[in-house]
Amino acid sequence: MVGMLRIFSVALLGLLLSGCGYDGHYRYPCQDPVNWEKAECKPPLCTAAGACPEDLVGTDVINGTSDEIIVEEEINE
């Protein structure tokens, strides 16, 4: 009985958390690799707000030296 309650609780928690606000969009425009070459995402315009791509996603991702793989299809779904 306790095992079934635990399984039900974990399933319910997973279901509730699966819809917690991820809509596939970037929070900041400069997080989107498409915008990295725009003037608003290049210093000095982005440094005052800390919205440069280097600040938001890290230099490893920008330089392509990160182990993380960004798949555009997953982001746009």
N, CA, C and O of each residue as an XYZ file, in Angstrom:
308
protein
N       0.818     -1.192      0.000
C       0.000      0.000      0.000
C       0.868      1.264      0.000
O       0.594      2.211     -0.737
N       1.909      1.269      0.827
C       2.802      2.416      0.900
C       3.551      2.575     -0.419
O       3.783      3.700     -0.862
N       3.932      1.471     -1.049
C       4.635      1.503     -2.326
C       3.780      2.111     -3.428
O       4.275      2.891     -4.242
N       2.506      1.760     -3.457
C       1.600      2.312     -4.461
C       1.390      3.803     -4.238
O       1.318      4.571     -5.198
N       1.294      4.213     -2.992
C       1.123      5.629     -2.677
C       2.354      6.418     -3.107
O       2.239      7.528     -3.627
N       3.518      5.845     -2.890
C       4.765      6.508     -3.290
C       4.837      6.637     -4.817
O       5.201      7.693     -5.333
N       4.494      5.572     -5.530
C       4.500      5.613     -6.994
C       3.505      6.644     -7.503
O       3.818      7.410     -8.414
N       2.317      6.671     -6.930
C       1.303      7.638     -7.325
C       1.774      9.060     -7.046
O       1.567      9.951     -7.870
N       2.399      9.281     -5.903
C       2.885     10.611     -5.537
C       3.977     11.083     -6.491
O       3.973     12.238     -6.917
N       4.896     10.213     -6.820
C       5.977     10.569     -7.740
C       5.413     10.854     -9.129
O       5.841     11.802     -9.787
N       4.468     10.050     -9.574
C       3.850     10.271    -10.883
C       3.099     11.594    -10.913
O       3.192     12.337    -11.890
N       2.368     11.889     -9.870
C       1.621     13.136     -9.789
C       2.565     14.333     -9.743
O       2.316     15.342    -10.402
N       3.628     14.231     -8.983
C       4.614     15.309     -8.910
C       5.268     15.527    -10.274
O       5.446     16.670    -10.694
N       5.619     14.472    -10.957
C       6.199     14.585    -12.289
C       5.246     15.227    -13.274
O       5.659     16.038    -14.103
N       3.986     14.875    -13.192
C       2.978     15.465    -14.066
C       2.811     16.952    -13.789
O       2.699     17.750    -14.719
N       2.794     17.321    -12.533
C       2.632     18.731    -12.174
C       3.844     19.558    -12.583
O       3.698     20.683    -13.059
N       5.035     19.008    -12.399
C       6.250     19.750    -12.721
C       6.531     19.801    -14.217
O       7.274     20.669    -14.677
N       5.952     18.893    -14.973
C       6.227     18.877    -16.409
C       5.659     20.096    -17.121
O       6.124     20.437    -18.209
N       4.691     20.746    -16.553
C       4.109     21.924    -17.179
C       4.446     23.207    -16.450
O       3.652     24.148    -16.458
N       5.601     23.262    -15.824
C       5.956     24.414    -14.996
C       6.605     25.550    -15.761
O       7.674     26.016    -15.366
N       6.010     26.000    -16.815
C       6.431     27.242    -17.412
C       7.410     27.189    -18.555
O       7.764     28.252    -19.066
N       7.875     26.047    -18.997
C       8.776     26.047    -20.148
C       7.927     26.080    -21.409
O       7.176     25.147    -21.691
N       8.054     27.159    -22.157
C       7.262     27.294    -23.373
C       8.126     27.266    -24.627
O       7.619     27.503    -25.724
N       9.411     26.982    -24.490
C      10.279     26.850    -25.641
C      10.879     28.152    -26.122
O      11.570     28.168    -27.141
N      10.640     29.231    -25.427
C      11.178     30.521    -25.831
C      12.327     30.906    -24.912
O      12.439     30.411    -23.791
N      13.165     31.785    -25.398
C      14.283     32.280    -24.597
C      13.808     33.430    -23.715
O      12.967     34.231    -24.124
N      14.343     33.504    -22.524
C      13.969     34.577    -21.610
C      14.519     35.916    -22.089
O      13.839     36.940    -22.008
N      15.734     35.902    -22.580
C      16.376     37.111    -23.082
C      16.672     36.930    -24.560
O      17.052     35.835    -24.973
N      16.509     37.970    -25.369
C      16.767     37.843    -26.808
C      18.199     37.390    -27.119
O      18.420     36.669    -28.092
N      19.152     37.799    -26.318
C      20.552     37.458    -26.600
C      20.911     36.033    -26.201
O      22.046     35.613    -26.428
N      19.988     35.273    -25.615
C      20.217     33.855    -25.365
C      20.032     33.048    -26.645
O      20.585     31.956    -26.775
N      19.272     33.567    -27.574
C      18.984     32.879    -28.824
C      20.176     33.016    -29.767
O      20.553     34.138    -30.106
N      20.778     31.914    -30.198
C      21.938     31.992    -31.090
C      21.669     32.781    -32.374
O      22.606     33.320    -32.964
N      20.442     32.858    -32.809
C      20.092     33.623    -34.009
C      20.403     35.104    -33.819
O      20.740     35.794    -34.782
N      20.294     35.596    -32.592
C      20.472     37.022    -32.306
C      21.896     37.403    -31.906
O      22.156     38.583    -31.668
N      22.812     36.469    -31.823
C      24.147     36.767    -31.314
C      24.896     37.779    -32.159
O      25.782     38.461    -31.643
N      24.581     37.899    -33.415
C      25.282     38.852    -34.288
C      24.606     40.218    -34.349
O      25.138     41.137    -34.972
N      23.457     40.368    -33.721
C      22.762     41.658    -33.733
C      23.478     42.654    -32.829
O      24.163     42.269    -31.882
N      23.311     43.942    -33.133
C      23.996     44.998    -32.388
C      23.612     45.005    -30.913
O      24.448     45.296    -30.057
N      22.356     44.689    -30.609
C      21.912     44.719    -29.205
C      22.546     43.616    -28.362
O      22.497     43.672    -27.133
N      23.135     42.622    -29.006
C      23.780     41.522    -28.296
C      25.301     41.616    -28.324
O      25.990     40.659    -27.971
N      25.813     42.741    -28.735
C      27.260     42.958    -28.780
C      27.634     44.112    -27.862
O      26.885     45.081    -27.739
N      28.798     44.009    -27.214
C      29.258     45.122    -26.387
C      29.451     46.365    -27.238
O      29.808     46.239    -28.409
N      29.242     47.507    -26.725
C      28.944     47.902    -25.352
C      27.456     47.944    -25.033
O      27.090     48.184    -23.883
N      26.580     47.717    -26.022
C      25.145     47.811    -25.755
C      24.659     46.795    -24.729
O      23.802     47.119    -23.906
N      25.183     45.585    -24.759
C      24.662     44.548    -23.873
C      25.362     44.496    -22.514
O      24.856     43.848    -21.597
N      26.502     45.155    -22.361
C      27.260     45.034    -21.108
C      26.590     45.724    -19.933
O      26.682     45.244    -18.803
N      25.920     46.839    -20.178
C      25.294     47.573    -19.074
C      24.215     46.736    -18.379
O      24.078     46.780    -17.157
N      23.466     45.989    -19.156
C      22.388     45.175    -18.588
C      22.839     43.759    -18.250
O      22.079     42.991    -17.661
N      24.071     43.407    -18.620
C      24.543     42.039    -18.394
C      23.835     41.051    -19.292
O      23.668     39.885    -18.934
N      23.415     41.517    -20.470
C      22.647     40.676    -21.374
C      23.456     40.199    -22.564
O      22.875     39.791    -23.570
N      24.770     40.235    -22.482
C      25.604     39.725    -23.563
C      25.497     38.196    -23.596
O      25.328     37.565    -22.553
N      25.594     37.609    -24.774
C      25.525     36.144    -24.847
C      26.547     35.454    -23.945
O      26.260     34.398    -23.381
N      27.728     36.040    -23.805
C      28.744     35.447    -22.924
C      28.268     35.405    -21.474
O      28.593     34.473    -20.738
N      27.502     36.409    -21.067
C      26.980     36.459    -19.696
C      25.826     35.488    -19.498
O      25.667     34.916    -18.420
N      25.026     35.305    -20.534
C      23.804     34.516    -20.413
C      24.018     33.024    -20.621
O      23.433     32.216    -19.900
N      24.839     32.644    -21.585
C      25.006     31.219    -21.872
C      26.416     30.714    -21.636
O      26.637     29.503    -21.617
N      27.373     31.608    -21.456
C      28.753     31.206    -21.187
C      29.583     31.149    -22.452
O      29.068     30.901    -23.542
N      30.852     31.378    -22.295
C      31.749     31.419    -23.448
C      31.974     30.040    -24.057
O      32.262     29.938    -25.250
N      31.848     28.971    -23.261
C      32.042     27.624    -23.799
C      31.007     27.302    -24.872
O      31.335     26.700    -25.894
N      29.786     27.694    -24.645
C      28.728     27.421    -25.619
C      28.938     28.265    -26.867
O      28.758     27.780    -27.984
N      29.313     29.513    -26.687
C      29.507     30.409    -27.820
C      30.687     29.968    -28.676
O      30.616     30.022    -29.904
N      31.762     29.537    -28.043
C      32.950     29.110    -28.776
C      32.840     27.686    -29.298
O      33.693     27.234    -30.062
N      31.799     26.983    -28.892
C      31.620     25.606    -29.347
C      32.487     24.608    -28.624
O      32.719     23.511    -29.134
N      32.981     24.962    -27.429
C      33.840     24.047    -26.679
C      33.106     23.376    -25.528
O      33.723     22.689    -24.713
N      31.799     23.569    -25.456
C      31.009     22.980    -24.381
C      30.620     21.548    -24.729
O      30.513     21.193    -25.903
N      30.411     20.739    -23.716
C      29.928     19.378    -23.916
C      28.425     19.367    -24.194
O      27.884     18.370    -24.673
N      27.754     20.480    -23.891
C      26.317     20.571    -24.107
C      26.040     20.749    -25.598
O      26.747     21.479    -26.293
N      25.022     20.084    -26.063
C      24.641     20.188    -27.461
C      23.309     20.929    -27.525
O      22.320     20.511    -26.923
N      23.303     22.025    -28.259
C      22.072     22.783    -28.435
C      21.431     22.318    -29.727
O      21.999     22.462    -30.810
N      20.250     21.764    -29.597
C      19.523     21.280    -30.765
C      18.353     22.209    -30.993
O      17.455     22.299    -30.157
N      18.355     22.898    -32.115
C      17.341     23.902    -32.382
C      15.948     23.305    -32.446
O      14.983     23.963    -32.057
N      15.816     22.079    -32.925
C      14.500     21.459    -33.019
C      13.866     21.304    -31.639
O      12.658     21.487    -31.487
N      14.674     20.969    -30.634
C      14.155     20.811    -29.285
C      13.739     22.153    -28.703
O      12.763     22.226    -27.956
N      14.451     23.199    -29.029
C      14.158     24.517    -28.481
C      12.877     25.062    -29.074
O      12.091     25.690    -28.364
N      12.647     24.839    -30.345
C      11.507     25.424    -31.034
C      10.223     24.637    -30.924
O       9.195     25.076    -31.439
N      10.243     23.489    -30.270
C       9.031     22.683    -30.184
C       7.985     23.296    -29.323
O       6.907     22.723    -29.159
